[in-house]
Amino acid sequence: MANILIVEDEKNMQDIICEYMHRGGHTCYAADDGVDALMLLKNNPMDLMALDIMMPHLDGFSVCKMAREMSSLPIIMLTAKSDEEDKLKGYEYGADDYMTKPFSLKILPAKANALLRRTSAAPADATGNTLSVGKITITVSFSGAGRMVFCV
């Protein structure tokens, strides 16, 4: 179904998350740290990333920010950091959702599926300028002044 990148330095948690995602028909790629995550993201097409924050070498906030520069894939932060400031930072850096540990292993795949449905419902054309859903087509272009122009 979808390629999901699980970025988690705790091996047991990584294995459990991957198992639940596999049960949902998804293919999982796993990374133990932020550096490996960015390499996997760069070299493999991913549809969604579940990302821990506290990891060796490169933290999840940095990975989220760099991943957002490379891709628009949905990102779910999975972390023990539950302070409001941490959540706001996650969203500021590009996270689509934020789950604090411990979290429900039934809710995570449900959230992932909801994000995947929303992001893959309207595939872009080869140039990335046209989105179609049913009888509605939206074409995005840029005017000479750098403004976006939407044509429905």
DSSP file with accessible surface (Angstrom, degrees, kcal/mol):
  #  RESIDUE AA STRUCTURE BP1 BP2  ACC     N-H-->O    O-->H-N    N-H-->O    O-->H-N    TCO  KAPPA ALPHA  PHI   PSI    X-CA   Y-CA   Z-CA
    1    1 A M              0   0  173      0, 0.0     2,-0.3     0, 0.0    25,-0.2   0.000 360.0 360.0 360.0 -71.0    0.0    0.0    0.0
    2    2 A A        -     0   0    7     23,-0.1    25,-2.7     2,-0.0     2,-0.6  -0.943 360.0-122.8-131.8 152.3    2.4    2.8    1.2
    3    3 A N  E     -a   27   0A  37     -2,-0.3    44,-3.3    23,-0.2    45,-1.2  -0.861  34.7-170.9 -92.8 119.0    6.1    3.1    2.0
    4    4 A I  E     -ab  28  48A   0     23,-3.1    25,-2.6    -2,-0.6     2,-0.6  -0.954  15.2-148.2-118.7 129.3    6.4    4.3    5.6
    5    5 A L  E     -ab  29  49A   0     43,-2.7    45,-2.8    -2,-0.5     2,-0.6  -0.861  10.7-162.5 -96.6 119.1    9.7    5.4    7.2
    6    6 A I  E     -ab  30  50A   1     23,-3.3    25,-2.4    -2,-0.6     2,-0.7  -0.918   4.2-170.4-103.0 116.8    9.8    4.6   10.9
    7    7 A V  E     +ab  31  51A   1     43,-3.1    45,-2.4    -2,-0.6     2,-0.3  -0.910  29.1 136.1-112.9 103.6   12.5    6.7   12.6
    8    8 A E        -     0   0    1     23,-2.1     6,-0.1    -2,-0.7    25,-0.1  -0.961  42.9-156.6-152.7 125.9   13.0    5.3   16.2
    9    9 A D  S    S+     0   0   61     -2,-0.3     2,-0.9    45,-0.3     3,-0.1   0.693  77.8  85.3 -82.9 -16.0   16.2    4.6   18.1
   10   10 A E     >  -     0   0  108      1,-0.2     4,-2.7     2,-0.0     5,-0.2  -0.756  69.9-156.0 -86.8 109.9   14.5    2.1   20.5
   11   11 A K  H  > S+     0   0  115     -2,-0.9     4,-2.7     1,-0.2     5,-0.2   0.861  89.0  51.6 -57.1 -43.1   14.7   -1.1   18.5
   12   12 A N  H  > S+     0   0  129      2,-0.2     4,-2.2     1,-0.2    -1,-0.2   0.927 112.7  45.5 -61.9 -44.3   11.8   -2.8   20.3
   13   13 A M  H  > S+     0   0   45      2,-0.2     4,-2.7     1,-0.2     5,-0.2   0.921 112.0  52.8 -64.6 -41.3    9.5    0.2   19.7
   14   14 A Q  H  X S+     0   0    4     -4,-2.7     4,-2.5     1,-0.2    -2,-0.2   0.931 110.3  47.5 -58.1 -47.0   10.7    0.3   16.1
   15   15 A D  H  X S+     0   0   75     -4,-2.7     4,-2.3     1,-0.2    -1,-0.2   0.900 112.3  49.2 -63.2 -41.3    9.9   -3.4   15.6
   16   16 A I  H  X S+     0   0   75     -4,-2.2     4,-2.3     2,-0.2    -2,-0.2   0.931 112.0  47.6 -66.3 -44.7    6.4   -3.0   17.2
   17   17 A I  H  X S+     0   0    1     -4,-2.7     4,-2.3     1,-0.2     5,-0.2   0.937 112.4  49.8 -62.2 -45.0    5.5    0.0   15.1
   18   18 A C  H  X S+     0   0   16     -4,-2.5     4,-2.8    -5,-0.2    -1,-0.2   0.910 108.7  53.3 -60.7 -40.9    6.7   -1.7   11.9
   19   19 A E  H  X S+     0   0   91     -4,-2.3     4,-2.2     1,-0.2    -1,-0.2   0.930 109.8  47.2 -60.2 -46.0    4.6   -4.8   12.8
   20   20 A Y  H  X S+     0   0   68     -4,-2.3     4,-0.9     1,-0.2    -1,-0.2   0.888 113.3  48.4 -65.1 -37.2    1.4   -2.7   13.2
   21   21 A M  H  <>S+     0   0    0     -4,-2.3     5,-2.1    -5,-0.2     3,-0.5   0.901 109.3  53.2 -69.9 -37.7    2.1   -0.9    9.9
   22   22 A H  H ><5S+     0   0   94     -4,-2.8     3,-2.2     1,-0.2    -2,-0.2   0.894 103.1  57.8 -61.8 -40.3    2.8   -4.2    8.1
   23   23 A R  H 3<5S+     0   0  163     -4,-2.2    -1,-0.2     1,-0.3    -2,-0.2   0.809 102.8  54.9 -59.4 -29.3   -0.6   -5.5    9.4
   24   24 A G  T 3<5S-     0   0   33     -4,-0.9    -1,-0.3    -3,-0.5    -2,-0.2   0.357 126.6-102.6 -85.4   5.3   -2.2   -2.6    7.6
   25   25 A G  T < 5S+     0   0   42     -3,-2.2     2,-0.2     1,-0.3    -3,-0.2   0.568  77.3 135.1  89.0  10.3   -0.5   -3.6    4.4
   26   26 A H      < -     0   0    4     -5,-2.1     2,-0.5   -25,-0.2    -1,-0.3  -0.581  54.1-127.1 -94.1 155.6    2.2   -1.0    4.4
   27   27 A T  E     -a    3   0A  65    -25,-2.7   -23,-3.1    -2,-0.2     2,-0.4  -0.868  29.3-151.9 -97.1 130.3    5.9   -1.5    3.6
   28   28 A C  E     -a    4   0A  23     -2,-0.5     2,-0.4   -25,-0.2   -23,-0.2  -0.877  15.8-169.9-111.1 139.6    8.2   -0.2    6.4
   29   29 A Y  E     -a    5   0A  71    -25,-2.6   -23,-3.3    -2,-0.4     2,-0.4  -0.940  19.5-152.4-114.5 142.6   11.7    1.2    6.2
   30   30 A A  E     -a    6   0A  43     -2,-0.4     2,-0.4   -25,-0.2   -23,-0.2  -0.945  14.3-175.2-125.3 142.6   13.4    1.7    9.6
   31   31 A A  E     -a    7   0A   3    -25,-2.4   -23,-2.1    -2,-0.4     3,-0.1  -0.993  17.3-156.4-133.2 141.2   16.1    4.1   10.7
   32   32 A D  S    S+     0   0   75     -2,-0.4     2,-0.3   -25,-0.2   -25,-0.1   0.589  78.8  15.4 -88.6 -18.2   17.8    4.2   14.1
   33   33 A D  S  > S-     0   0   17     22,-0.1     4,-2.0   -25,-0.1    24,-0.1  -0.949  83.6 -96.8-150.1 173.0   18.9    7.9   13.9
   34   34 A G  H  > S+     0   0    0     22,-0.9     4,-2.3    24,-0.8     5,-0.2   0.835 116.4  55.1 -65.8 -35.1   18.3   11.1   12.0
   35   35 A V  H  > S+     0   0   71     21,-0.3     4,-1.9     2,-0.2    -1,-0.2   0.949 110.7  44.9 -64.7 -48.5   21.2   10.7    9.6
   36   36 A D  H  > S+     0   0   73      1,-0.2     4,-2.6     2,-0.2     5,-0.2   0.884 110.7  56.5 -61.7 -37.3   20.1    7.3    8.4
   37   37 A A  H  X S+     0   0    0     -4,-2.0     4,-2.7     1,-0.2    -2,-0.2   0.932 107.2  47.2 -61.2 -45.4   16.5    8.6    8.2
   38   38 A L  H  X S+     0   0   25     -4,-2.3     4,-2.4     1,-0.2    -1,-0.2   0.883 111.4  51.4 -66.7 -35.2   17.5   11.4    5.8
   39   39 A M  H  X S+     0   0   96     -4,-1.9     4,-2.0     2,-0.2    -1,-0.2   0.927 112.1  46.3 -66.2 -44.4   19.6    9.0    3.7
   40   40 A L  H  X S+     0   0   42     -4,-2.6     4,-1.4     1,-0.2    -2,-0.2   0.918 113.2  49.7 -63.0 -41.9   16.6    6.6    3.4
   41   41 A L  H  < S+     0   0   15     -4,-2.7     5,-0.2     1,-0.2     3,-0.2   0.896 112.1  48.1 -64.7 -38.0   14.3    9.5    2.6
   42   42 A K  H  < S+     0   0  151     -4,-2.4    -1,-0.2     1,-0.2    -2,-0.2   0.869 119.9  36.6 -69.7 -35.8   16.7   10.8   -0.1
   43   43 A N  H  < S+     0   0  103     -4,-2.0    -1,-0.2    -5,-0.2    -2,-0.2   0.462 115.8  49.5-101.1  -3.8   17.2    7.4   -1.8
   44   44 A N  S  < S-     0   0   46     -4,-1.4     2,-0.4    -3,-0.2    -1,-0.1  -1.000  83.0-113.8-138.3 137.0   13.7    5.8   -1.5
   45   45 A P        -     0   0   99      0, 0.0     2,-0.4     0, 0.0    -3,-0.1  -0.556  40.2-170.7 -71.1 120.7   10.2    7.1   -2.3
   46   46 A M        -     0   0   19     -2,-0.4   -42,-0.2    -5,-0.2     3,-0.1  -0.902  24.5-167.1-115.0 146.6    8.3    7.4    1.0
   47   47 A D  S    S+     0   0   69    -44,-3.3     2,-0.3    -2,-0.4   -43,-0.2   0.645  76.4   2.4-101.7 -20.9    4.7    8.1    1.5
   48   48 A L  E     -b    4   0A   0    -45,-1.2   -43,-2.7    25,-0.2     2,-0.4  -0.973  59.6-147.9-162.8 150.9    4.8    8.9    5.2
   49   49 A M  E     -bc   5  75A   0     25,-2.3    27,-2.9    -2,-0.3     2,-0.5  -0.996   1.6-160.4-130.1 130.9    7.3    9.2    8.1
   50   50 A A  E     -bc   6  76A   0    -45,-2.8   -43,-3.1    -2,-0.4     2,-0.5  -0.962  27.9-167.3-103.8 122.1    6.8    8.4   11.8
   51   51 A L  E     -bc   7  77A   0     25,-3.1    27,-2.9    -2,-0.5   -43,-0.2  -0.945  20.0-151.7-130.2 121.4    9.6   10.3   13.6
   52   52 A D  E     - c   0  78A   4    -45,-2.4    27,-0.2    -2,-0.5     3,-0.1  -0.459  11.1-150.3 -77.0 157.5   11.0   10.2   17.1
   53   53 A I  S    S+     0   0    4     25,-0.5     7,-2.8     1,-0.2     2,-1.2   0.881  78.9  63.2 -96.3 -50.2   12.5   13.4   18.4
   54   54 A M  S    S+     0   0   96      5,-0.2   -45,-0.3     6,-0.1    -1,-0.2  -0.662  72.5 134.7 -87.3  98.8   15.2   12.2   20.9
   55   55 A M        -     0   0   20     -2,-1.2   -22,-0.1    -3,-0.1     2,-0.0  -0.945  55.3 -95.2-138.5 159.7   17.7   10.3   18.8
   56   56 A P  S    S+     0   0   59      0, 0.0     2,-2.4     0, 0.0   -22,-0.9  -0.329  97.9   8.8 -72.8 158.6   21.5   10.1   18.5
   57   57 A H  S    S+     0   0  151    -24,-0.1     2,-0.3   -23,-0.1   -24,-0.1  -0.236 134.8  20.2  73.4 -50.3   23.4   12.1   15.8
   58   58 A L  S    S-     0   0   37     -2,-2.4   -24,-0.8    -5,-0.0   -23,-0.1  -0.917  81.4-130.1-152.4 120.7   20.5   14.2   14.6
   59   59 A D     >  -     0   0   62     -2,-0.3     4,-2.1     1,-0.1    -5,-0.2  -0.187  26.5-108.3 -74.1 165.6   17.3   14.9   16.5
   60   60 A G  H  > S+     0   0    0     -7,-2.8     4,-2.8     1,-0.2     5,-0.2   0.810 115.6  59.3 -64.6 -31.9   13.8   14.6   15.1
   61   61 A F  H  > S+     0   0    7     -8,-0.3     4,-2.4     2,-0.2    -1,-0.2   0.945 109.3  44.4 -61.4 -45.5   13.2   18.3   15.0
   62   62 A S  H  > S+     0   0   38      2,-0.2     4,-2.5     1,-0.2     5,-0.2   0.908 113.7  50.1 -64.8 -41.7   16.2   18.7   12.6
   63   63 A V  H  X S+     0   0    0     -4,-2.1     4,-3.2     2,-0.2     5,-0.3   0.930 110.3  50.9 -62.0 -43.8   15.1   15.7   10.6
   64   64 A C  H  X S+     0   0    0     -4,-2.8     4,-2.4     1,-0.2    -2,-0.2   0.941 111.4  47.2 -59.4 -47.1   11.6   17.1   10.3
   65   65 A K  H  X S+     0   0  101     -4,-2.4     4,-1.1     1,-0.2    -1,-0.2   0.925 116.3  43.5 -63.3 -44.2   12.9   20.5    9.1
   66   66 A M  H  X S+     0   0   74     -4,-2.5     4,-1.0     1,-0.2     3,-0.2   0.896 112.7  52.3 -69.1 -39.5   15.3   18.9    6.6
   67   67 A A  H >X S+     0   0    0     -4,-3.2     4,-2.3     1,-0.2     3,-0.6   0.894 105.1  56.0 -63.0 -38.6   12.7   16.4    5.4
   68   68 A R  H 3< S+     0   0   68     -4,-2.4    -1,-0.2    -5,-0.3    -2,-0.2   0.834 104.3  53.3 -65.1 -29.8   10.2   19.2    4.8
   69   69 A E  H 3< S+     0   0  149     -4,-1.1    -1,-0.3    -3,-0.2    -2,-0.2   0.785 117.4  38.3 -72.0 -26.1   12.8   20.9    2.5
   70   70 A M  H << S+     0   0   92     -4,-1.0     2,-0.3    -3,-0.6    -2,-0.2   0.703 126.6   6.7 -93.5 -27.4   13.1   17.7    0.5
   71   71 A S     <  -     0   0   39     -4,-2.3    -1,-0.2    -5,-0.1   -30,-0.0  -0.981  48.8-136.1-155.8 160.2    9.5   16.4    0.5
   72   72 A S        +     0   0  104     -2,-0.3    -4,-0.1    -3,-0.1     3,-0.1   0.146  57.2 140.1-107.4  17.3    5.9   17.1    1.3
   73   73 A L        -     0   0    9     -6,-0.2   -25,-0.2     1,-0.1    -2,-0.1  -0.234  63.8 -95.3 -59.3 148.2    5.3   13.7    2.7
   74   74 A P        -     0   0    3      0, 0.0   -25,-2.3     0, 0.0     2,-0.4  -0.423  40.7-157.4 -65.1 140.6    3.1   13.5    5.9
   75   75 A I  E     -c   49   0A   0     19,-0.3    21,-2.9   -27,-0.2    22,-1.5  -0.990   9.9-168.1-126.0 125.5    5.2   13.5    9.1
   76   76 A I  E     -cd  50  97A   0    -27,-2.9   -25,-3.1    -2,-0.4     2,-0.4  -0.965  17.1-143.5-110.4 119.1    3.9   12.1   12.5
   77   77 A M  E     -cd  51  98A   0     20,-2.6    22,-3.3    -2,-0.5     2,-0.5  -0.692  13.8-168.3 -80.8 132.5    6.1   13.0   15.4
   78   78 A L  E     +cd  52  99A   2    -27,-2.9   -25,-0.5    -2,-0.4     2,-0.3  -0.969  29.1 138.3-122.0 111.9    6.3   10.2   18.0
   79   79 A T  E     - d   0 100A   0     20,-2.4    22,-2.7    -2,-0.5   -27,-0.0  -0.987  63.0-130.9-156.0 159.2    7.9   11.3   21.2
   80   80 A A  S    S+     0   0   54     -2,-0.3     2,-0.9    20,-0.3    20,-0.1   0.545  81.8 104.4 -84.7 -10.4    8.0   11.4   25.0
   81   81 A K        +     0   0   63      1,-0.2    -2,-0.1     5,-0.1   -28,-0.0  -0.628  39.9 163.6 -77.5 106.5    8.4   15.2   24.8
   82   82 A S        +     0   0   69     -2,-0.9    -1,-0.2     4,-0.1    18,-0.1   0.374  25.5 123.5-110.1   3.3    4.9   16.4   25.8
   83   83 A D     >  -     0   0   97      1,-0.1     4,-2.1     4,-0.0     3,-0.4  -0.346  69.0-122.8 -64.9 147.0    5.5   20.1   26.6
   84   84 A E  H  > S+     0   0  137      1,-0.2     4,-2.8     2,-0.2     5,-0.2   0.885 112.3  56.3 -57.1 -39.3    3.4   22.5   24.7
   85   85 A E  H  > S+     0   0  128      1,-0.2     4,-2.3     2,-0.2    -1,-0.2   0.878 106.4  49.9 -62.7 -38.7    6.6   24.2   23.4
   86   86 A D  H  > S+     0   0   26     -3,-0.4     4,-2.4     2,-0.2    -1,-0.2   0.916 111.3  48.7 -65.9 -42.1    7.9   20.9   21.9
   87   87 A K  H  X S+     0   0   80     -4,-2.1     4,-2.4     2,-0.2     5,-0.2   0.941 112.1  48.3 -63.0 -45.7    4.6   20.3   20.2
   88   88 A L  H  X S+     0   0  103     -4,-2.8     4,-2.7     1,-0.2    -1,-0.2   0.896 110.7  51.6 -61.9 -39.6    4.5   23.8   18.8
   89   89 A K  H  X S+     0   0   76     -4,-2.3     4,-2.3    -5,-0.2    -1,-0.2   0.912 107.9  52.8 -63.5 -41.6    8.1   23.4   17.6
   90   90 A G  H  <>S+     0   0    0     -4,-2.4     5,-2.6     1,-0.2     4,-0.4   0.940 112.7  43.3 -59.1 -46.9    7.2   20.1   15.9
   91   91 A Y  H ><5S+     0   0  107     -4,-2.4     3,-1.1     3,-0.2    -2,-0.2   0.903 111.9  54.3 -66.9 -38.6    4.3   21.8   14.0
   92   92 A E  H 3<5S+     0   0  151     -4,-2.7    -1,-0.2     1,-0.3    -2,-0.2   0.881 107.1  51.4 -62.0 -36.3    6.5   24.8   13.2
   93   93 A Y  T 3<5S-     0   0   55     -4,-2.3    -1,-0.3    -5,-0.2   -25,-0.2   0.515 133.1 -86.5 -82.6  -4.9    9.2   22.5   11.7
   94   94 A G  T < 5S+     0   0   16     -3,-1.1   -19,-0.3    -4,-0.4    -3,-0.2   0.513  71.6 151.7 119.5   5.3    6.6   20.8    9.5
   95   95 A A      < -     0   0    9     -5,-2.6    -1,-0.3    -6,-0.2   -19,-0.2  -0.393  31.0-159.1 -67.5 144.9    5.0   17.9   11.4
   96   96 A D  S    S+     0   0   68    -21,-2.9     2,-0.3     1,-0.3   -20,-0.2   0.685  76.9   9.0 -93.3 -25.2    1.4   17.1   10.4
   97   97 A D  E     -d   76   0A  30    -22,-1.5   -20,-2.6    -7,-0.1     2,-0.4  -0.972  62.7-150.7-151.6 161.8    0.6   15.3   13.7
   98   98 A Y  E     -d   77   0A  15     -2,-0.3     2,-0.4   -22,-0.2   -20,-0.2  -0.969  11.8-176.2-143.1 115.9    2.2   14.9   17.1
   99   99 A M  E     -d   78   0A  15    -22,-3.3   -20,-2.4    -2,-0.4     2,-0.3  -0.970  15.7-144.2-117.5 130.8    1.7   11.8   19.3
  100  100 A T  E     -d   79   0A  47     -2,-0.4   -20,-0.3   -22,-0.2   -18,-0.1  -0.715  36.2 -78.8 -95.5 143.2    3.2   11.6   22.8
  101  101 A K  S    S+     0   0   38    -22,-2.7     2,-0.1    -2,-0.3     3,-0.0  -0.633 111.7  47.3 -80.2 143.1    4.5    8.3   24.2
  102  102 A P  S    S+     0   0  132      0, 0.0     2,-0.3     0, 0.0    -2,-0.2   0.556  84.8 163.2 -74.2 147.3    3.0    6.1   25.4
  103  103 A F        -     0   0   33     -2,-0.1     2,-0.4    -4,-0.1    -2,-0.1  -0.860  43.9 -90.1-128.3 163.9    0.5    6.1   22.5
  104  104 A S     >  -     0   0   54     -2,-0.3     4,-1.9     1,-0.1     3,-0.1  -0.596  21.8-150.4 -77.4 127.9   -2.0    3.6   21.2
  105  105 A L  T  4 S+     0   0   45     -2,-0.4    -1,-0.1     1,-0.2     0, 0.0   0.589 100.3  53.2 -74.1  -9.1   -0.6    1.2   18.6
  106  106 A K  T  > S+     0   0  166      2,-0.1     4,-1.1     3,-0.1    -1,-0.2   0.780 107.5  49.8 -89.0 -32.6   -4.1    1.1   17.1
  107  107 A I  H  > S+     0   0   84      2,-0.2     4,-2.9     1,-0.2     5,-0.3   0.883 101.1  63.2 -74.5 -37.8   -4.4    4.9   16.8
  108  108 A L  H  X S+     0   0    3     -4,-1.9     4,-2.7     1,-0.2     5,-0.2   0.944 106.0  42.7 -56.3 -52.2   -1.0    5.3   15.0
  109  109 A P  H  > S+     0   0   18      0, 0.0     4,-2.9     0, 0.0    -1,-0.2   0.886 113.2  54.6 -63.1 -32.8   -2.0    3.3   11.9
  110  110 A A  H  X S+     0   0   53     -4,-1.1     4,-2.2     2,-0.2    -2,-0.2   0.930 110.9  44.4 -64.7 -43.7   -5.4    5.0   11.9
  111  111 A K  H  X S+     0   0   65     -4,-2.9     4,-2.5     2,-0.2     5,-0.2   0.916 113.3  51.4 -64.9 -42.7   -3.7    8.4   11.8
  112  112 A A  H  X S+     0   0    0     -4,-2.7     4,-2.7    -5,-0.3    -2,-0.2   0.939 110.8  48.1 -60.3 -45.2   -1.2    7.3    9.2
  113  113 A N  H  X S+     0   0   40     -4,-2.9     4,-2.6     1,-0.2    -1,-0.2   0.883 110.2  52.1 -64.0 -38.8   -4.0    6.0    7.0
  114  114 A A  H  X S+     0   0   42     -4,-2.2     4,-2.1     2,-0.2    -1,-0.2   0.933 112.2  45.4 -63.8 -44.1   -6.0    9.2    7.4
  115  115 A L  H  X S+     0   0   12     -4,-2.5     4,-2.4     1,-0.2    -2,-0.2   0.907 113.0  50.8 -65.2 -40.2   -3.0   11.3    6.3
  116  116 A L  H  X S+     0   0   16     -4,-2.7     4,-1.9    -5,-0.2    -2,-0.2   0.907 109.4  50.6 -65.0 -40.4   -2.2    8.9    3.4
  117  117 A R  H  X S+     0   0  162     -4,-2.6     4,-0.8     1,-0.2    -1,-0.2   0.924 113.4  45.8 -61.2 -44.2   -5.8    9.1    2.2
  118  118 A R  H  < S+     0   0  164     -4,-2.1     4,-0.3     1,-0.2     3,-0.2   0.884 116.6  43.2 -69.1 -37.9   -5.7   12.9    2.3
  119  119 A T  H  < S+     0   0   72     -4,-2.4    -1,-0.2     1,-0.2    -2,-0.2   0.711 120.0  39.7 -85.6 -18.1   -2.4   13.3    0.6
  120  120 A S  H  < S+     0   0   82     -4,-1.9    -1,-0.2    -5,-0.2    -2,-0.2   0.398  88.0  92.3-110.5   5.6   -2.8   10.7   -2.1
  121  121 A A  S  < S+     0   0   67     -4,-0.8    -1,-0.1     1,-0.3    -2,-0.1   0.818  93.8  36.5 -69.3 -28.2   -6.5   11.4   -3.0
  122  122 A A  S    S-     0   0   26     -4,-0.3    -1,-0.3    -3,-0.1    11,-0.1  -0.773  82.0-156.3-128.6  86.4   -5.6   13.8   -5.8
  123  123 A P        -     0   0   96      0, 0.0     9,-0.7     0, 0.0     2,-0.1  -0.341  18.2-122.9 -64.6 143.4   -2.5   12.8   -7.7
  124  124 A A  B     -E  131   0B  57      7,-0.1     7,-0.2     1,-0.1     2,-0.0  -0.448  24.3-111.2 -81.1 156.2   -0.5   15.6   -9.4
  125  125 A D    >   -     0   0   68      5,-1.4     3,-1.3    -2,-0.1    -1,-0.1  -0.166  47.3 -81.8 -75.2-177.7    0.2   15.5  -13.1
  126  126 A A  T 3  S+     0   0  113      1,-0.3    -1,-0.1     2,-0.1    -2,-0.1   0.800 132.7  44.6 -59.8 -30.3    3.7   15.1  -14.4
  127  127 A T  T 3  S-     0   0   94      3,-0.0    -1,-0.3     1,-0.0    -3,-0.0   0.573 106.8-124.8 -90.7  -9.6    4.6   18.7  -13.9
  128  128 A G  S <  S+     0   0   45     -3,-1.3    -2,-0.1     2,-0.2     3,-0.0   0.606  84.5 105.9  78.5  10.9    3.0   18.9  -10.5
  129  129 A N        +     0   0   72      1,-0.1    11,-3.0    10,-0.1     2,-0.4   0.573  65.9  61.1 -99.6 -12.2    0.7   21.8  -11.6
  130  130 A T  E     - F   0 139B  27      9,-0.2    -5,-1.4     2,-0.0     2,-0.4  -0.972  55.1-173.0-125.5 133.0   -2.6   20.1  -11.9
  131  131 A L  E     -EF 124 138B  75      7,-2.5     7,-2.9    -2,-0.4     2,-0.4  -0.974   9.0-168.7-120.4 136.0   -4.7   18.3   -9.3
  132  132 A S  E     + F   0 137B  53     -9,-0.7     2,-0.4    -2,-0.4     5,-0.2  -0.988  14.7 171.1-129.6 135.0   -7.9   16.4  -10.2
  133  133 A V  E >   - F   0 136B  87      3,-2.6     3,-2.4    -2,-0.4     2,-0.1  -0.950  68.2 -51.3-138.2 114.7  -10.6   14.9   -8.0
  134  134 A G  T 3  S-     0   0   80     -2,-0.4    -1,-0.0     1,-0.3     0, 0.0  -0.336 123.7 -15.2  58.6-124.9  -13.6   13.6   -9.7
  135  135 A K  T 3  S+     0   0  215     -2,-0.1     2,-0.5    -3,-0.1    -1,-0.3   0.409 119.0  93.3 -90.8   2.1  -14.9   16.3  -12.1
  136  136 A I  E <   -F  133   0B 103     -3,-2.4    -3,-2.6    16,-0.0     2,-0.4  -0.843  49.5-179.4-102.6 129.3  -12.9   19.1  -10.5
  137  137 A T  E     -F  132   0B  61     -2,-0.5     2,-0.5    -5,-0.2    -5,-0.2  -0.995   7.2-165.2-126.4 131.2   -9.5   20.0  -11.8
  138  138 A I  E     -F  131   0B  56     -7,-2.9    -7,-2.5    -2,-0.4     2,-0.5  -0.975   2.4-164.4-117.4 127.1   -7.3   22.8  -10.4
  139  139 A T  E     -FG 130 151B  55     12,-2.7    12,-2.4    -2,-0.5     2,-0.5  -0.940   5.6-158.4-111.2 129.6   -4.4   24.2  -12.3
  140  140 A V  E     + G   0 150B  24    -11,-3.0     2,-0.3    -2,-0.5    10,-0.2  -0.912  19.8 161.0-109.7 130.3   -1.8   26.2  -10.4
  141  141 A S  E     - G   0 149B  52      8,-2.3     8,-3.3    -2,-0.5     2,-0.4  -0.899  33.3-118.0-138.7 170.9    0.5   28.6  -12.2
  142  142 A F  E     - G   0 148B 129     -2,-0.3     6,-0.2     6,-0.2     2,-0.1  -0.935  20.6-139.0-116.4 133.1    2.7   31.6  -11.3
  143  143 A S    >   -     0   0   43      4,-3.1     3,-2.1    -2,-0.4     6,-0.0  -0.308  36.7 -97.0 -78.6 172.0    2.2   35.1  -12.5
  144  144 A G  T 3  S+     0   0   93      1,-0.3    -1,-0.1     2,-0.1    -2,-0.0   0.788 125.2  58.9 -60.3 -26.0    5.1   37.3  -13.5
  145  145 A A  T 3  S-     0   0   71      2,-0.1    -1,-0.3     1,-0.0     3,-0.1   0.385 122.0-106.0 -85.6   5.1    4.9   38.9  -10.1
  146  146 A G  S <  S+     0   0   55     -3,-2.1     2,-0.3     1,-0.3    -2,-0.1   0.603  75.1 139.9  83.3   9.4    5.5   35.5   -8.4
  147  147 A R        -     0   0  180      1,-0.0    -4,-3.1     0, 0.0     2,-0.3  -0.652  55.6-114.9 -87.8 146.8    1.9   35.2   -7.3
  148  148 A M  E     -G  142   0B 105     -2,-0.3     2,-0.5    -6,-0.2    -6,-0.2  -0.601  26.5-160.6 -79.0 137.5    0.1   31.9   -7.5
  149  149 A V  E     -G  141   0B  60     -8,-3.3    -8,-2.3    -2,-0.3     2,-0.5  -0.985   2.5-158.5-120.3 124.5   -2.9   31.8   -9.9
  150  150 A F  E     -G  140   0B 126     -2,-0.5     2,-0.5   -10,-0.2   -10,-0.2  -0.898   5.4-169.7-104.9 130.4   -5.5   29.0   -9.4
  151  151 A C  E      G  139   0B  68    -12,-2.4   -12,-2.7    -2,-0.5    -2,-0.0  -0.982 360.0 360.0-119.2 123.2   -7.7   28.0  -12.3
  152  152 A V              0   0  144     -2,-0.5   -14,-0.2   -14,-0.2   -16,-0.0  -0.855 360.0 360.0-105.7 360.0  -10.6   25.7  -11.5
